[in-house]
Amino acid sequence: MSIVSKAALTAMLALGGVATVATPATAAPVQKKKGKEGEAPALKVGEDFRKAAVAAQTALQGGDTATAETQLAAAEALIKNDDEKYFAAQLRLPLEARKKNVPGMKNALDVLLADPRTQDKQRLMFVRGDIARQEKDYAGALQYLQQAQQAGYQDENLPLMLAQTHFDMNNAQAGVAELEKAVQAKKAANQPVPDAWYDLAVAKLYGAKDSAGVSKWLKMQLNDYPTAKNWRRSLLVYRDSAQLDNQGKLDLFRLMRQTDSLADQNDYLEYADIAYRVGLPFETKAVIEEGRQKGKMPATALAQLHNDAVTAIKNEGSLASLEGPAKSAANGKAAAQLGDAYLGSGNYAKAVEFYKLGLQKGGVNTEEVNLRLGNALVGVGNRAEAATAFDAVKAMPKAEIATFWKQWLATPATGATAAN
């Protein structure tokens, strides 16, 4: 994926021309002596060169490219000093730009960038960097573009070109850093950030196995584009990049369930299977039945797994029968496990009760219990207390999942449905 246009910069130069410090018509003849002490030496050109160069400039200004080419070629054949070479390059650059001749532009730019008299060098470095990119000379492009940036050149394409160049050189971190500058510039100007920029950053960071960076950019994207499609994609990409264990995947699937971003039978199958394997048949049964009811899969789908869950539930007995032992236990482990079962079955009020009991009794994984308590509180519509529970989750990767929950709560379009 590319985020910059290769044609835009050449077109800009062709229309705008190039700034000059003098013209052949005003340059001093070769015979003219140096100026007074303290003055810059006068630019010197031969008379024959002057005539051809002035004719080329006049034709160029009049839009007569063919005549400009003939006269400039004649002038270039007469070059005898650096001043004449400098003048010729000033005329050659806009002429080659109008002809869309990139190699010709490159040669003229190299002459002008090497000459201390050239004005507007920032822009010329920028254009020279674009040409290097077109030639796939990414090291050269990076050099010129960074020089333009360091010289203070301002153009919305510059950070994008730097980002793309770093990506082309397989430097994901540097590329994303430049892309973030482009995002910040867009936001400072109250302009929308293209969704594709977020996609690109996530893809590059995912390839670099930077799970923290992936999470950061997914959240940035969700802040601007909180669609169901993006939520599902974001959570799945984060899951894969973070290499979560089954408990972590289960927590992420619960967020997908709450945000209604489980898409198809495959999602429900993976979720239900994980819940069953970690010992939560109530959740397996509830998830399969929910998927069927929502039309995300046929009414008889996952029949064997559903039957296995039903059998396990019969063997375990009702959840209500487990409340007494959980309350009388010496620590909170049984209460937290019962909270998990109630959460999975959709009884959020009971889940809140037993998660809080588990935390009160102690001896539990507080990070995990607080994350799931926040989940249950979302289910009963208590968003403020849910946010407090999520804030209590500090250790990774649970803390990262908690921040996704908090972001969802803070998004009006989705947070408003938290109790549904």
Steps between C-alpha positions, in 0.01 A plus 500: 500500500631844407374820661670757275445596138804487276350743248395777735842649567613508137177675409555755774843586371386517137234754591699702750837521332811563707617806686804678356753747638568661163426455131734481202371838388621673819827314547825683448705444183808282539722807468342681794727547801418389850283724715628721775646350814225340713266447204423158357681430176288575194369202308671476164381352172627516144305702248420205277382300799290795616317531169411132481403482869280810483328358191443173686360683803266710286371192319454315829301786650285506187430129515698418187673188624650400165674834448610509864662159455684605183631826646596348834689218328690763304579690820616185677741427215665837571548455878848607608463574873299413810277807465381389158453145628291641784279709269449209263391272787246759617342494158543127445307403814159655417542401136557133587217514751261617226625215283454263796854379442610375839867427411534854362349647815736292710810631321389862530413456867840354576669806351276744688523321834881504480508876435493727809316771303188293447192622681206283610731206567253352747245439226763377258625247757140386539456451126841334468395256771184420305705425190728271700190318624377454142839349416470274808814661642354495849824587680539806278134591542533482876804726493334772290165484678661520843706797384182672384333428834800622700508817291142570605316410182126480555286271289240246607658244268842519665433283808304259282789469258743448786271239651464313172875516440573349842245228427665431166826458691329257742527739794149477642566697819647803323227490237223491758663788690485714185146389427398608848630849421270505199208390718575773753521761224160395367344521843661837570339628181164345598515272196397134493777243509457244219400159635762346270781668699396307809477179300853552370650571842331198653617275217862616530507471879334160486766385257766633738339304788451823700184410691507820708524709186222300335276559801574874500414548134193280517367721778583812300306356208205404717492851643446641150318207338308304769319273255404142580730384222795688649423376850502140387813544292677691777431242765601207279819671383588588858427143613735355242777756553489466880515118487243463777442179689152346516394711799609815319322395181190427706503852645538646153216287362283628785565854385413397144180346632407810697572728204312272261806450282490121479446461128439139403499135595879486516509775763236327710670163460839627619344690790279210612783248468739709711233549768439125511870417522557735796208341687211739429226289337235755600676754281544253216128424500400867522732608220382229259134574570558873459669446164208290382243755620678784324511308176879492492488124443242227429264390777673163524859629474763379748259232619765272649672778695159622621408150615831460679442829682147401600629169636773675700247741647278212613797335665598822678150591614345845512712808561277591793610184678858628489427830672504366857839329471644809333380723784634273773836427335817617672608707202342659194599248233166317494311833495707626206443173312128528564516859374655366179215253459234763560674741262510240227134410544399867476394546863702818546351603836603171659840522334555844657400364841742209496790683340479758777480219756808339348696824524383550858605152610833519315726229368397572141665645188386858557592612147280234346214544745493880464496468121207260516326706767516795263351278230211401728441860608473599135239228466283651777545849358724639774753668272663724762579216737607285206758761402633499857537122488683521168730768642605253770641264237870587475689192378537411133333360298184538710560874528500532122167321474364728774597807297300365206201469731548856623527629147180326405325649801622847405367474143141632498392293200593175671517583868132593499414137427713363781204377700335320209 
